[in-house]
Amino acid sequence: MITSCSDDDNKGGREPVEVTDGVFILNQGNYFSQINGSLDYLNYSTNLISRDVFQRANGRSLGGTPNDIVVVDGKLYIAAADENRVEVLDVKTLKAAAPITIKTPRALATDGRFVYVTSYAGTVSKIDVSTGKIVATSVKIGANLEGITVLNGKLYVCNAYNPDYTYNTNVVKLSASDLSKQGNITVAANPNRILNDGTNVYVISWGNYMDVSPCLQKIDPADKVTKLTDGATYMAYHQGKIYLVNHVYSKPDYTVYDLATSTVATFIEGKELFQPYAIAVDPVTGKVFITSYSKDSDTGKVSYTTDGYIAEYDSTGAFLGKFSVGVGPGSLVFASHRE
């Protein structure tokens, strides 16, 4: 989330509050059909989508398979895997600075001072947001690295699978300061998505698509792993709850895992969604956004080459609307200010 204070902060003794301006939607495109990725923006004040805002601001495409996006210190960072670079944009003008070269970057995390980048080269890189330069790169710690989160000076990195598509069973723990390896944490096969709540780390393993099912697990401060629930593909955290999307084997379902009570409840039926691809919760308003691929009108199956869409819900699951976005909407991030 971006945090930028106005000159009138704390005027009259009032504490400034965070206000969400909108949400950026990062579309991956389609590698096999040579459809480049794109960036869209939903403006809260107008309730309108602006399409392909990176292209319009910079006169060039994001390129192939942009995978992840974070916002920090007034800048957007985008991992563009096929282009072997991380794009850095001004969050207001969307003008791009010189890109940062990293081989096949996949996932991003930030602690406010640095951006950490996983790579299919099996390494993690550390970018100083004040300079836009790489200040450290780890040794090779795995194969195809996916999700990453930073908590209490440590990085937790999903070592998902190998080039031969055998699946790994470890989250790698690194020191955030120098990227030295602190150890391996054993989890279920194919760890892919990861986040934290300020105390614990939560990881979704996707299994092996045969006899090992996907699941949500907790890693506590002592690195003890506890399985919380089956049936999880994507997730987002908000105020003690993890919002889950499951769609690996059958009809998708959408649930909420309450961390305080260890219970799972249905969030939405999801009739508005065909094949979900990402979920995010606005940390200020509690609104929930879920992206989806579209249905092919001829075959009735999922279309990986036409525009997807994003559905919006309030915190109770009431449907608020949906908007067309680019192909393969895979990541979301919120822009905000303080007033």
C-alpha positions, 0 to 999 in steps of 0.5 A: 500500500502506498502511504503519502501524507499531505501538508495538513496532516494532524491539522487540529490534532486529528490523526491522519487516516488512510484512504484507498484511491483504487486498485491496480490489476496486473494481467499476465497475458498468455505466453503460448498465444504471444499476448503480452501482459498489461496493467489496468486501474479501477478508480474508486472515486469514478468506479471506472476501469482505465485499461492498459495504463502502463502502455499508455503512459510509456508507449511500450508494452509490459511484455510477457508474463508479468507475475506480481506487483507491490507498491511502496514509497510512491512506486509500483514494482512489477515482476516481468518474468519473460522480460527478465526485469522488474519495472519501477513506476511512479504510482501517480504518473505511471512513468517507468524508470530504468528497469532492474534486470533479474532473471525470470522474476516471479514474486515480490514482497516489501518491508517498506525499505526494500523489495525482495524478488524471487526468481526461477533461477533459484535466487532471491534479490534485494532492491533498495527502494531509495536507489532502485538498485539491487543491493544483495542476491542470495546463493541458489536456494532452490529451483522454481521459487514462487511466493515470498513474505517478510516478517521480523527480519526474516524472509520465507520463500516457497521452493515450489517445483523443479524443472522436471516438474517434481515438487518440493516440500520446503519453505526456505528461511533467509535473513532479510539483512544479508539473504543468508540461508537460515534453514528449511521448513518442511511443508506439503508438496508444491508450496506456492502462495505465502503471507503473514499476519504480523505473527505467523506465516501462512502458506498454501501448497498446491499438492501434486495434482494427483494424490496430494491435495492443496492445503493451507498451513501455518508456520509459527514463530518457532517454525512449527508447521500446522495444517489448517484446512484443505482446499486452498489455491489463492488467499488474502488476509484481513483482520484476523481472517484468511479469504480462500479460493479453491478451484484446483479439481472441481467447482470453485469455492470461496471461504473464510478461515477465522484464525481466532476460532479455527473455523471455515465459513462460506464467503460467497457462492461465486456465481459471478465468477467462472474461473478465479485467478486471484484475490485481494482484500482492501486493507482500509475498506475490507472490500474483496476483489476476485479476478477471473478468466472468462468463458469461451462462448463457443466451447463453454470452457475457460478462455485463456486468450480473451479479456478477464474480469474482476468482481467486487464484494463488500466484507459480508460477501454482497456482490457490488459489481464487476469490470472487464480487465486484460487477459489473465488477471493474476495480481492486485495491489491497492493505492492509497493516501493519508488525509 
